[in-house]
Amino acid sequence: MAAHVRKAAVAGTWYPGTRAALTAEVDAHLAAVPPRAVAGRVRALVSPHAGLRYSGGVAAEASAPSRGRCSLSAVLVGPSHRVAFDGVRVYTRGGFETPLGIARVAEELADALVRAHPSIKADAWPHREEHSLEMQLPFLQRVVPELRIVPVLLGTQTRAEVDVLASALEAALAGQDALLVASTDLSHYHAAAQAGPLDARVTECVARLDPEELMARLESYRGHACGGGALVAVMKAARALGACRAEVLRYADSGDAPEGDKSRVVGYLAAAMSDLR
């Protein structure tokens, strides 16, 4: 196991680097989430991946529907910020480490995803310094004691790449009790007054569970979301697996953080997709 443990890349910078400090910060965010019942079985979540200081409150809203589950396999889908590649890269062995411990990979599920299409490859290298999936772990580790993960990164996030991944997720997860998590931030570095309307073009599509319109909007303006392709793939797969409704849990921007700057913000979204069962 030790040879396959992916060490935390942003612990101590994007979030606290010790178990005690990270637990305290995550639990404080979770305690601030108002009680809310998401109707039906949650198939997929949308969650941001910025530093906890900025997006922690929204990330807590996204993870809250998983509270009360003792075990869970979560397929984490996000964009690659640091390594360029075509297709999809899956971390298939071992686990991801944070100060809260090691989130082990659901290896059979990861293998099934890789087998689903030739452009989906087992490759640990692009994951080494990527933050988009690591930032999902502190909250999920706190709410799900026996968490298993399948870390999935998209490269170019083209329509073809997104469609391949969506179909592969549907095939790999059919009949599985697994959760999809789309890791994305929304618009970057606009004034809040401009960011809000831009981000609404994404949240509207999520609320309607309309991945086709969202993909069209992303193709017309890629600045809507850094993980927009990941979001579309998760929405398509969730809908194919039975999700029939979506709920926006929270929207905020980085300017809402203490001493935040409203002149240059990043947008954050938490949402859940469920099948009403």
For each residue, the residues with C-beta under 8 A, 3 or more apart:
1: 4 5 94 95 102 104
2: 5
3: 94
4: 1 93 94 95 105 124
5: 1 2 94 95 96 97 102
6: 91 94 95 96 97 124 127 128 151
7: 97
8: 11 96 97 98 99 134
9: 128 129 130 131 134
10: 13 14 15 131 134 135
11: 8 14 15 16 17 22 98 99
12: 15 16 17
13: 10 17 51
14: 10 11 50 51 52 131 135
15: 10 11 12 22 25 51 52 135 138
16: 11 12 21 22 24 25 52 99
17: 11 12 13 21 22 99
18: 21 22 99
19: 22 23 99 100
20: 23 24
21: 16 17 18 24 25 99
22: 11 15 16 17 18 19 25 26 98 99 100 138
23: 19 20 26 27 100 142
24: 16 20 21 27 28
25: 15 16 21 22 28 29 52 56
26: 22 23 29 30 52 56 60 138 139 142
27: 23 24 30 31 142
28: 24 25 31 32
29: 25 26 32 33 52 56 57 59 60 139
30: 26 27 33 60 63 64 67 139 142 143
31: 27 28
32: 28 29 57 60
33: 29 30 36 60 61 64
34:
35:
36: 33 64 249
37:
38: 42 65 247 249 272 274
39: 245 247 274 276
40: 245 274 275 276 277
41: 274 275 276 277
42: 38 45 65 66 179 272 273 274
43: 179 180 238 241 242 243 273 274 275
44: 179 180 181 182 234 235 237 238 243 272 273
45: 42 62 63 65 66 179 180 181 182 270 271 272 273
46: 62 181 182 184 206 231 234 269 270 271 272
47: 58 59 62 63 136 139 181 182 183 270
48: 55 58 59 62 135 183 184 185 268 269 270
49: 55 78 131 132 133 135 136 183 184 185 227
50: 14 54 55 135 185 254 266 268
51: 13 14 15 54 55 56 135
52: 14 15 16 25 26 29 55 56 59 135 138
53: 56 257 258
54: 50 51 254 257 260 266 268
55: 48 49 50 51 52 58 59 135 185 252 254 266 268
56: 25 26 29 51 52 53 59 60
57: 29 32 60 61 250 252 256
58: 47 48 55 61 62 250 251 252 268 269 270
59: 29 47 48 52 55 56 62 63 135 136 139 268 270
60: 26 29 30 32 33 56 57 63 64 139
61: 33 57 58 64 249 250 270
62: 45 46 47 48 58 59 65 139 181 249 250 270 271 272
63: 30 45 47 59 60 66 67 136 139 140 142 143
64: 30 33 36 60 61 67 143 249
65: 38 42 45 62 272
66: 42 45 63 69 72 140 143 144 179
67: 30 63 64 143
68: 143
69: 66 72 143 144
70: 144 145 146
71: 144 145 146 147 148
72: 66 69 140 144 146 147 148 178 179
73: 106 109 148 149 150 176 177 178 179
74: 136 140 144 147 148 149 150 178 179 180 181
75: 109 113 149 150 152 169 173 178 179 180 181
76: 133 136 149 150 151 152 181 183
77: 152 153 154 165 169 180 181 182 183 227 230 233 234
78: 49 130 132 133 136 152 153 154 182 183 184 227 230
79: 132 153 154 157 183 184 226 227 229 230
80: 83 84 85 89 126 130 132 153 154 155
81: 130 131 132 226
82: 126 129 130
83: 80 125 126 130 155
84: 80 155
85: 80 89 126 155 156
86: 119 155 156 161
87: 119 120 121 155 161 164
88: 117 119 120 121 152 153 154 155 161 164 165 168
89: 80 85 120 121 122 123 125 126 127 152 153 155
90: 110 113 114 120 121 122 123 150 151 152 153
91: 6 94 96 105 110 122 123 124 127 150 151 152
92: 105 107 110 111 114 122 124
93: 4 105 107 110 122 124
94: 1 3 4 5 6 91 104 105
95: 1 4 5 6 102 103 104 105 149
96: 5 6 8 91 102 103 105 133 134 137 149 151
97: 5 6 7 8 101 102 103
98: 8 11 22 101 103 134 137 138 141
99: 8 11 16 17 18 19 21 22
100: 19 22 23 137 138 141 142
101: 97 98 141
102: 1 5 95 96 97
103: 95 96 97 98 137 140 141 147 148 149
104: 1 94 95 147 148 149
105: 4 91 92 93 94 95 96 110 148 149 150 151
106: 73 109 110 148 149 150 178
107: 92 93 110 111
108: 111 112
109: 73 75 106 112 113 148 150 172 173 176 178
110: 90 91 92 93 105 106 107 113 114 122 150
111: 92 107 108 114 115 122
112: 108 109 115 116 171 172
113: 75 90 109 110 116 120 150 152 168 169 172
114: 90 92 110 111 120 121 122
115: 111 112
116: 112 113 120 167 168 171 172
117: 88 120 164 167 168
118:
119: 86 87 88 161 164
120: 87 88 89 90 113 114 116 117 164 165 168
121: 87 88 89 90 114
122: 89 90 91 92 93 110 111 114
123: 89 90 91 126 127
124: 4 6 91 92 93 127 128
125: 83 89 128
126: 80 82 83 85 89 123 130 153 155
127: 6 89 91 123 124 130 133 151 153
128: 6 9 124 125
129: 9 82
130: 9 78 80 81 82 83 126 127 133 134 153
131: 9 10 14 49 81 134 135
132: 49 78 79 80 81 135 153 183 184 227 230
133: 49 76 78 96 127 130 136 137 149 151 152 153 183
134: 8 9 10 96 98 130 131 137
135: 10 14 15 48 49 50 51 52 55 59 131 132 138 183
136: 47 49 59 63 74 76 78 133 139 140 181 183
137: 96 98 100 103 133 134 140 141 147 149
138: 15 22 26 52 98 100 135 141 142
139: 26 29 30 47 59 60 62 63 136 142 143
140: 63 66 72 74 103 136 137 143 144 147 149 181
141: 98 100 101 103 137 138 144 147
142: 23 26 27 30 63 100 138 139
143: 30 63 64 66 67 68 69 139 140
144: 66 69 70 71 72 74 140 141 147
145: 70 71
146: 70 71 72
147: 71 72 74 103 104 137 140 141 144
148: 71 72 73 74 103 104 105 106 109
149: 73 74 75 76 95 96 103 104 105 106 133 137 140
150: 73 74 75 76 90 91 105 106 109 110 113 178
151: 6 76 90 91 96 105 127 133
152: 75 76 77 78 88 89 90 91 113 133 165
153: 77 78 79 80 88 89 90 126 127 130 132 133
154: 77 78 79 80 88 157 161 162 165 227 229 230 233
155: 80 83 84 85 86 87 88 89 126 161
156: 85 86 161 229
157: 79 154 161 162 227 228 229 230
158: 161 162 229
159: 162 163 215 219
160: 163 164
161: 86 87 88 119 154 155 156 157 158 164 165 229
162: 154 157 158 159 165 166 215 229 232 233 236
163: 159 160 166 167 233 236
164: 87 88 117 119 120 160 161 167 168
165: 77 88 120 152 154 161 162 168 169 233 237
166: 162 163 169 170 211 232 233 234 236 237 240
167: 116 117 163 164 170 171 237
168: 88 113 116 117 120 164 165 171 172
169: 75 77 113 165 166 172 173 180 233 234 237
170: 166 167 173 174 236 237 240 241
171: 112 116 167 168 174
172: 109 112 113 116 168 169 176
173: 75 109 169 170 176 178 180 237 241
174: 170 171 241
175:
176: 73 109 172 173
177: 73
178: 72 73 74 75 106 109 150 173
179: 42 43 44 45 66 72 73 74 75
180: 43 44 45 74 75 77 169 173 234 237 238
181: 44 45 46 47 62 74 75 76 77 136 140 234
182: 44 45 46 47 77 78 227 230 231 233 234 235
183: 47 48 49 76 77 78 79 132 133 135 136 227 230
184: 46 48 49 78 79 132 225 226 227 228 230 231 269
185: 48 49 50 55 188 225 226 227 266 267 268
186: 195 198 199 202 224 225 266 267 268 269
187: 190 195 198 199 223 224 225 266 267
188: 185 223 226 266
189: 264 265 266
190: 187 194 195 198 264 265
191: 194 195 262 263 264 265
192: 195 196 253 255 262 263 265
193: 196
194: 190 191 197 198
195: 186 187 190 191 192 198 199 253 265 266 267
196: 192 193 199 200 253 267
197: 194 200 201
198: 186 187 190 194 195 201 202 221 223 224 267
199: 186 187 195 196 202 203 224 251 253 267 269
200: 196 197 203 204
201: 197 198 204 205 217 224
202: 186 198 199 205 206 214 217 224 225 228 231 269
203: 199 200 206 207 248 251 269 271
204: 200 201 207 208
205: 201 202 208 210 211 213 214 217
206: 46 202 203 209 214 231 235 246 248 269 271
207: 203 204 246 247 248 271
208: 204 205 213 246
209: 206 235 238 239 243 244 245 246 273
210: 205 213 214 235
211: 166 205 214 215 231 232 235 236 239
212: 215 216
213: 205 208 210 216 217
214: 202 205 206 210 211 217 218 228 231 232 235
215: 159 162 211 212 218 219 228 232
216: 212 213 219 220
217: 201 202 205 213 214 220 221 224
218: 214 215 221 222 224 225 228 229 232
219: 159 215 216 222
220: 216 217
221: 198 217 218 224
222: 218 219 228
223: 187 188 198
224: 186 187 198 199 201 202 217 218 221 228
225: 184 185 186 187 202 218 228 231
226: 79 81 184 185 188
227: 49 77 78 79 132 154 157 182 183 184 185 230 231
228: 157 184 202 214 215 218 222 224 225 231 232
229: 79 154 156 157 158 161 162 218 232 233
230: 77 78 79 132 154 157 182 183 184 227 233 234
231: 46 182 184 202 206 211 214 225 227 228 234 235
232: 162 166 211 214 215 218 228 229 235 236
233: 77 154 162 163 165 166 169 182 229 230 236 237
234: 44 46 77 166 169 180 181 182 230 231 237 238
235: 44 182 206 209 210 211 214 231 232 238 239 246 273
236: 162 163 166 170 211 232 233 239 240
237: 44 165 166 167 169 170 173 180 233 234 240 241
238: 43 44 180 209 234 235 241 242 243 273
239: 209 211 235 236 242 243 244 273
240: 166 170 236 237
241: 43 170 173 174 237 238 275
242: 43 238 239 275 277
243: 43 44 209 238 239 246 273 274 275
244: 209 239 274 275 276
245: 39 40 209 273 274 276
246: 206 207 208 209 235 243 271 272 273 274
247: 38 39 207 271 272 273 274
248: 203 206 207 251 269 270 271
249: 36 38 61 62 64 270 271 272
250: 57 58 61 62 268 269 270
251: 58 199 203 248 267 268 269 270
252: 55 57 58 256 267 268
253: 192 195 196 199 256 260 262 265 266 267 268
254: 50 54 55 257 260 261 265 266 268
255: 192 260 261 262 263 265
256: 57 252 253 260
257: 53 54 254 260
258: 53
259:
260: 54 253 254 255 256 257 265
261: 254 255 264 265
262: 191 192 253 255 265
263: 191 192 255
264: 189 190 191 261
265: 189 190 191 192 195 253 254 255 260 261 262
266: 50 54 55 185 186 187 188 189 195 253 254
267: 185 186 187 195 196 198 199 251 252 253
268: 48 50 54 55 58 59 185 186 250 251 252 253 254
269: 46 48 58 184 186 199 202 203 206 248 250 251
270: 45 46 47 48 58 59 61 62 248 249 250 251
271: 45 46 62 203 206 207 246 247 248 249
272: 38 42 44 45 46 62 65 246 247 249
273: 42 43 44 45 209 235 238 239 243 245 246 247
274: 38 39 40 41 42 43 243 244 245 246 247
275: 40 41 43 241 242 243 244
276: 39 40 41 244 245
277: 40 41 242
